[in-house]
């Protein structure tokens, strides 16, 4: 009995993990609080689907660029320090939003979102690479499940409040709260002291050599390739979902900012339930390639099916129910991908692997928004949803084929 409960007790008493959890959730709270407010502002100022797409593009493109080039930096310097720098920079960005609001220019908002996205491109892979330094390897599946679930909870609270408070408070007040969350997040990170061996690269290794080592690690590992692919497919689909989600609520069912808040709350509920279910599952099951293949493929398939179905109806409350069910499969994809990379990538290159994963997945995410900027005003929400569902069906089948080969290779090696 003691051995079965030890992983849970270890995480509950792990001061570093709790501080990382608090810092992540505060950063997420600030991001989503700001996002809901900014979506509302841009829609009021422009009323255009293309401009909503540009809003997301301005956040994602700098993240892709930064994560593409700074992978070696994340493996060279302490990950905790890089995260603190990123949080403090985003405090200043939050204050910049306050100053720009009176000008009513969406393009100035896009500029600030771009700067914020650049520092997020540093923060996110550094956070993922830091996790194995504060968590034991046998606790990684549950730890990642808890982190994903708490992230969804932060999203639920922040988007729900954001939708409600956008009609009660000024945008300046909300952006000041956004800045404050990043400041407190940085303070949480200051007190983290990694307990696992640090895996920073040797100073004499050149930047080009570090990039090459990271690419070779991805090239030779089917496990890592599959983990990155499921993120790429999910992000491509969700970029489309984020746009049609806003269009459906604001145009099809005319629910306004309150509807956006309730819709994001439904999204968060689904992600929390999915993350809790996966955490409970891995409390009793060991993480294996077979378990990964089954759950990752199923998650992609059902994510596409229920998202497609939700946009075929005109009833807002049925839509919310289907959104909850669709998002049950969001967190498992993130957890399975992260755990696979942490399990199969060498510690000294994990920063580069996570940076590459972020860059590739966000490139697909960015591509989806670019596509929506072109077709968002030309096709109906229902038609776009059908196309998105077809893509996820293809992605799940391709992942199944890749991961079957992965399991077969593992079986051959064991023999």
GUGUDO-95736 format. One line per 8 residues: number of its first residue (from 1); for each residue x, y, z of C-alpha. Coordinates in Angstrom, 3 decimals, m for minus. Layout:
NUM> X,Y,Z ~ ...
END
This chain:
1> 0.000,0.000,0.000 ~ 2.810,2.403,0.828 ~ 4.552,1.936,m2.533 ~ 1.347,2.591,m4.424 ~ 0.658,5.890,m2.683 ~ 4.232,7.158,m2.551 ~ 4.220,8.962,m5.944 ~ 1.209,10.986,m4.951
9> 2.619,11.873,m1.521 ~ 5.941,12.750,m3.123 ~ 4.363,15.304,m5.446 ~ 2.177,16.779,m2.712 ~ 5.241,17.351,m0.534 ~ 7.593,18.431,m3.312 ~ 8.148,22.135,m2.684 ~ 9.797,22.674,m6.066
17> 6.892,21.057,m7.885 ~ 4.329,23.119,m6.001 ~ 6.207,26.345,m6.794 ~ 6.486,25.350,m10.464 ~ 2.784,24.530,m10.464 ~ 1.917,27.922,m8.971 ~ 4.183,29.800,m11.389 ~ 2.788,28.002,m14.434
25> m0.809,28.627,m13.397 ~ m0.239,32.306,m12.729 ~ 1.385,32.717,m16.153 ~ m1.534,30.882,m17.748 ~ m4.021,33.001,m15.807 ~ m2.414,36.179,m17.123 ~ m2.271,34.882,m20.693 ~ m5.930,33.882,m20.866
33> m7.232,36.872,m18.936 ~ m5.526,39.082,m21.491 ~ m6.590,36.939,m24.473 ~ m10.324,37.166,m23.798 ~ m10.123,40.934,m23.341 ~ m8.026,41.398,m26.481 ~ m10.361,39.255,m28.620 ~ m13.266,41.430,m27.519
41> m11.381,44.659,m28.235 ~ m10.209,43.609,m31.697 ~ m13.670,42.387,m32.659 ~ m15.282,45.648,m31.504 ~ m12.687,47.730,m33.344 ~ m12.699,45.703,m36.605 ~ m15.518,43.104,m36.663 ~ m13.340,40.948,m38.942
49> m12.387,37.268,m38.862 ~ m9.151,38.167,m40.628 ~ m8.184,40.497,m37.790 ~ m8.962,37.817,m35.209 ~ m6.594,35.543,m37.119 ~ m3.937,38.266,m37.161 ~ m4.313,38.558,m33.391 ~ m3.295,34.931,m32.940
57> m0.657,35.066,m35.673 ~ 1.062,37.996,m33.960 ~ 1.303,35.932,m30.775 ~ 2.468,32.696,m32.370 ~ 4.928,33.714,m35.099 ~ 7.525,35.241,m32.729 ~ 7.166,32.192,m30.486 ~ 8.016,29.926,m33.426
65> 11.043,32.025,m34.380 ~ 12.411,32.272,m30.842 ~ 11.921,28.595,m29.992 ~ 13.494,27.598,m33.326 ~ 16.758,29.408,m32.552 ~ 17.018,29.373,m28.751 ~ 16.914,25.608,m28.138 ~ 20.687,25.497,m27.476
73> 20.373,28.468,m25.118 ~ 17.840,26.542,m23.026 ~ 20.317,23.651,m22.719 ~ 23.249,25.960,m21.938 ~ 21.810,28.194,m19.192 ~ 19.784,27.365,m16.055 ~ 16.186,26.824,m17.152 ~ 14.786,28.447,m14.007
81> 16.708,31.668,m14.686 ~ 15.450,31.827,m18.269 ~ 11.870,31.414,m17.051 ~ 12.278,34.272,m14.564 ~ 13.644,36.547,m17.292 ~ 10.702,35.684,m19.538 ~ 8.159,36.386,m16.798 ~ 9.683,39.763,m15.908
89> 9.705,40.772,m19.580 ~ 6.016,39.904,m19.809 ~ 5.327,42.117,m16.800 ~ 6.588,45.055,m18.855 ~ 4.520,43.958,m21.853 ~ 1.391,43.894,m19.687 ~ 2.066,47.473,m18.624 ~ 2.541,48.383,m22.299
97> m0.993,47.189,m23.073 ~ m2.326,49.680,m20.534 ~ m0.618,52.558,m22.328 ~ m1.722,51.474,m25.818 ~ m5.455,50.947,m25.219 ~ m6.515,54.629,m25.588 ~ m5.052,54.693,m29.107 ~ m7.580,52.042,m30.260
105> m5.126,50.567,m32.743 ~ m5.246,46.776,m33.194 ~ m1.809,46.894,m34.797 ~ m0.196,48.212,m31.615 ~ m1.858,45.370,m29.750 ~ m0.433,42.953,m32.316 ~ 3.055,44.379,m31.684 ~ 2.786,43.862,m27.928
113> 1.378,40.376,m28.439 ~ 4.374,39.619,m30.672 ~ 6.823,40.677,m27.949 ~ 4.910,38.643,m25.379 ~ 4.923,35.635,m27.726 ~ 8.689,35.887,m28.187 ~ 9.284,35.560,m24.446 ~ 6.720,32.757,m24.251
121> 8.868,30.963,m26.839 ~ 11.667,31.055,m24.274 ~ 9.535,30.273,m21.209 ~ 7.606,27.219,m22.440 ~ 10.444,24.897,m23.554 ~ 12.513,25.975,m20.534 ~ 9.604,25.011,m18.267 ~ 9.244,21.595,m19.917
129> 12.988,20.935,m19.656 ~ 12.981,22.016,m15.997 ~ 10.320,19.476,m14.977 ~ 12.665,16.427,m14.993 ~ 15.061,18.424,m12.783 ~ 12.464,18.709,m10.002 ~ 10.455,15.489,m10.562 ~ 11.626,11.871,m10.383
137> 11.265,9.883,m13.593 ~ 8.630,7.490,m12.216 ~ 6.448,10.465,m11.254 ~ 6.559,12.229,m14.626 ~ 3.246,10.925,m16.085 ~ 1.262,11.978,m13.013 ~ 3.174,15.241,m12.641 ~ 2.511,16.168,m16.271
145> m1.146,15.221,m15.854 ~ m1.431,17.465,m12.793 ~ 0.326,20.334,m14.583 ~ m1.962,19.966,m17.604 ~ m5.069,19.753,m15.410 ~ m4.118,22.764,m13.341 ~ m3.330,24.717,m16.516 ~ m6.839,23.958,m17.734
153> m8.251,25.013,m14.376 ~ m6.377,28.303,m14.614 ~ m7.752,28.760,m18.121 ~ m11.268,27.998,m16.931 ~ m11.123,30.540,m14.113 ~ m9.326,33.246,m16.065 ~ m11.452,33.014,m19.212 ~ m14.679,32.789,m17.248
161> m13.733,35.834,m15.203 ~ m12.333,37.553,m18.291 ~ m15.606,37.233,m20.153 ~ m17.600,38.531,m17.194 ~ m15.229,41.297,m16.133 ~ m14.705,42.567,m19.688 ~ m18.189,44.049,m19.412 ~ m17.589,45.418,m15.892
169> m13.978,46.561,m15.710 ~ m11.861,48.614,m18.064 ~ m9.370,46.891,m20.355 ~ m6.575,48.795,m18.588 ~ m7.507,47.203,m15.260 ~ m7.513,43.724,m16.764 ~ m4.115,44.264,m18.387 ~ m2.663,45.453,m15.058
177> m3.880,42.222,m13.461 ~ m2.242,40.369,m16.337 ~ 1.105,42.053,m15.578 ~ 0.791,41.313,m11.856 ~ 0.320,37.568,m12.453 ~ 3.636,37.348,m14.290 ~ 5.390,39.208,m11.487 ~ 4.142,36.767,m8.862
185> 5.025,33.860,m11.167 ~ 8.629,35.098,m11.329 ~ 8.747,35.300,m7.522 ~ 7.593,31.672,m7.274 ~ 10.375,30.583,m9.609 ~ 13.025,32.367,m7.536 ~ 12.518,29.844,m4.722 ~ 12.766,26.702,m6.874
193> 15.939,24.658,m6.285 ~ 16.347,21.751,m8.760 ~ 17.146,18.457,m7.022 ~ 17.969,16.305,m10.058 ~ 21.353,16.663,m11.804 ~ 21.573,19.637,m14.150 ~ 22.119,18.734,m17.796 ~ 23.463,21.916,m19.376
201> 25.781,21.441,m22.356 ~ 29.543,21.913,m22.298 ~ 30.686,25.460,m23.044 ~ 33.082,24.274,m25.772 ~ 30.280,22.799,m27.886 ~ 29.411,25.198,m30.723 ~ 25.917,26.484,m31.368 ~ 25.725,24.673,m34.730
209> 26.839,21.428,m33.116 ~ 24.184,21.772,m30.434 ~ 21.491,22.270,m33.074 ~ 22.760,19.226,m34.977 ~ 22.710,17.067,m31.837 ~ 19.100,18.015,m31.158 ~ 18.014,17.228,m34.713 ~ 19.832,13.871,m34.635
217> 18.044,12.957,m31.407 ~ 14.676,13.583,m33.076 ~ 15.689,11.821,m36.303 ~ 16.741,8.586,m34.612 ~ 13.822,8.298,m32.182 ~ 10.413,7.187,m33.466 ~ 9.050,7.841,m29.964 ~ 9.976,11.514,m30.121
225> 8.758,11.875,m33.706 ~ 5.319,10.527,m32.765 ~ 5.176,12.780,m29.692 ~ 5.895,15.861,m31.806 ~ 3.446,14.829,m34.541 ~ 0.425,14.616,m32.232 ~ 1.178,18.141,m31.000 ~ 1.560,19.418,m34.562
233> m1.789,17.919,m35.587 ~ m3.592,19.164,m32.501 ~ m2.239,22.691,m32.810 ~ m3.143,22.939,m36.506 ~ m6.725,21.950,m35.723 ~ m7.057,24.099,m32.625 ~ m5.900,27.256,m34.388 ~ m8.910,26.800,m36.647
241> m11.110,26.011,m33.653 ~ m10.068,29.169,m31.789 ~ m11.217,31.362,m34.668 ~ m14.489,29.576,m35.457 ~ m15.152,29.290,m31.711 ~ m15.184,33.089,m31.433 ~ m17.117,33.513,m34.699 ~ m19.735,30.968,m33.642
249> m20.354,32.656,m30.289 ~ m20.198,36.240,m31.548 ~ m21.956,35.811,m34.919 ~ m23.938,32.561,m35.090 ~ m25.525,32.551,m31.629 ~ m24.840,36.232,m30.717 ~ m23.768,35.668,m27.111 ~ m21.145,38.454,m26.874
257> m18.347,38.654,m24.285 ~ m20.418,36.728,m21.766 ~ m20.756,33.882,m24.269 ~ m16.989,33.898,m24.852 ~ m16.408,33.593,m21.127 ~ m18.911,30.745,m20.729 ~ m17.535,29.003,m23.827 ~ m13.966,29.117,m22.552
265> m15.225,27.877,m19.186 ~ m16.755,24.836,m20.922 ~ m13.428,24.297,m22.663 ~ m11.615,24.387,m19.333 ~ m14.050,21.965,m17.682 ~ m13.453,19.422,m20.449 ~ m9.682,19.771,m20.214 ~ m9.730,19.440,m16.422
273> m11.829,16.279,m16.541 ~ m9.582,14.817,m19.236 ~ m6.432,15.607,m17.263 ~ m7.838,14.191,m14.002 ~ m8.884,10.993,m15.748 ~ m5.426,10.519,m17.243 ~ m3.738,11.248,m13.895 ~ m5.896,8.590,m12.221
281> m5.108,6.146,m15.030 ~ m1.336,6.550,m14.729 ~ m1.544,6.170,m10.972 ~ m2.065,2.455,m11.655 ~ m0.493,2.048,m15.109 ~ 3.115,2.328,m16.192 ~ 3.880,4.603,m19.132 ~ 4.713,2.366,m22.106
289> 4.809,2.777,m25.915 ~ 1.696,0.593,m26.136 ~ m0.260,2.820,m23.727 ~ 0.999,5.901,m25.529 ~ m0.068,4.587,m28.952 ~ m3.562,3.673,m27.838 ~ m4.417,6.872,m25.978 ~ m2.693,9.345,m28.294
297> m4.416,7.986,m31.422 ~ m7.802,7.811,m29.702 ~ m7.440,11.347,m28.338 ~ m6.739,12.831,m31.776 ~ m9.657,10.968,m33.329 ~ m12.254,11.929,m30.712 ~ m11.000,15.512,m30.468 ~ m11.774,15.935,m34.183
305> m15.117,14.125,m34.085 ~ m16.697,16.105,m31.241 ~ m15.305,19.465,m32.343 ~ m16.760,18.927,m35.817 ~ m20.136,17.910,m34.420 ~ m20.354,20.905,m32.072 ~ m20.323,23.451,m34.932 ~ m23.139,21.777,m36.866
313> m25.802,22.890,m34.373 ~ m27.426,26.236,m33.679 ~ m28.210,25.735,m29.990 ~ m25.673,27.443,m27.709 ~ m26.183,25.121,m24.724 ~ m25.831,21.929,m26.752 ~ m22.725,23.493,m28.278 ~ m21.292,24.016,m24.770
321> m21.944,20.382,m23.846 ~ m20.151,19.144,m26.955 ~ m17.270,21.536,m26.285 ~ m16.825,19.905,m22.861 ~ m16.775,16.421,m24.413 ~ m14.373,17.462,m27.211 ~ m11.900,18.980,m24.761 ~ m11.720,15.809,m22.684
329> m9.130,14.774,m25.290 ~ m7.022,17.942,m25.246 ~ m4.958,17.384,m22.075 ~ m4.109,13.716,m22.810 ~ m2.356,14.754,m26.036 ~ m0.208,17.281,m24.189 ~ 0.568,14.905,m21.307 ~ 1.414,11.934,m23.520
337> 3.632,14.019,m25.790 ~ 5.551,15.692,m22.932 ~ 6.012,12.465,m20.987 ~ 7.250,10.644,m24.077 ~ 9.903,13.300,m24.732 ~ 10.954,13.384,m21.069 ~ 11.183,9.578,m21.054 ~ 12.992,8.922,m24.324
345> 15.112,12.051,m24.970 ~ 18.533,12.355,m23.354 ~ 18.485,14.939,m20.515 ~ 21.264,17.029,m22.034 ~ 19.250,17.663,m25.222 ~ 15.732,17.941,m23.791 ~ 15.761,21.728,m23.996 ~ 16.435,21.516,m27.715
353> 13.851,18.767,m28.216 ~ 11.155,20.745,m26.427 ~ 12.128,23.907,m28.305 ~ 11.896,22.036,m31.620 ~ 8.576,20.516,m30.569 ~ 7.235,23.960,m29.705 ~ 8.529,25.481,m32.944 ~ 7.071,22.723,m35.138
361> 3.713,22.516,m33.378 ~ 3.326,26.284,m33.279 ~ 4.262,26.498,m36.960 ~ 1.243,24.312,m37.687 ~ m0.753,26.456,m35.262 ~ 0.357,29.561,m37.124 ~ m0.463,27.939,m40.453 ~ m4.009,27.324,m39.280
369> m4.476,30.979,m38.411 ~ m3.027,32.049,m41.745 ~ m5.468,29.740,m43.467 ~ m8.329,31.233,m41.454 ~ m7.235,34.731,m42.413 ~ m7.877,33.671,m46.025 ~ m11.021,31.535,m45.742 ~ m12.555,32.802,m42.491
377> m14.783,35.299,m44.285 ~ m15.432,33.036,m47.290 ~ m16.660,29.739,m45.803 ~ m19.256,29.033,m43.143 ~ m18.277,27.956,m39.649 ~ m19.922,24.575,m40.282 ~ m17.925,23.919,m43.453 ~ m14.630,24.895,m41.845
385> m15.382,22.542,m38.940 ~ m15.902,19.630,m41.348 ~ m12.527,20.292,m42.973 ~ m10.827,20.456,m39.576 ~ m12.397,17.146,m38.538 ~ m11.196,15.472,m41.733 ~ m7.654,16.645,m41.060 ~ m7.660,15.181,m37.528
393> m8.991,11.877,m38.862 ~ m6.046,11.735,m41.278 ~ m3.642,12.766,m38.493 ~ m4.876,10.050,m36.126 ~ m4.519,7.344,m38.807 ~ m1.000,8.499,m39.669 ~ m0.033,8.571,m36.000 ~ m1.374,5.053,m35.547
401> 0.795,3.772,m38.392 ~ 3.916,5.537,m37.062 ~ 3.403,4.382,m33.490 ~ 2.692,0.772,m34.539 ~ 6.134,0.737,m36.159 ~ 7.529,2.250,m32.962 ~ 6.086,m0.588,m30.870 ~ 7.290,m3.191,m33.379
409> 10.835,m1.814,m33.259 ~ 10.766,m1.914,m29.469 ~ 9.568,m5.538,m29.519 ~ 12.330,m6.540,m31.942 ~ 14.973,m4.900,m29.753 ~ 13.677,m6.656,m26.633 ~ 13.907,m10.016,m28.417
END
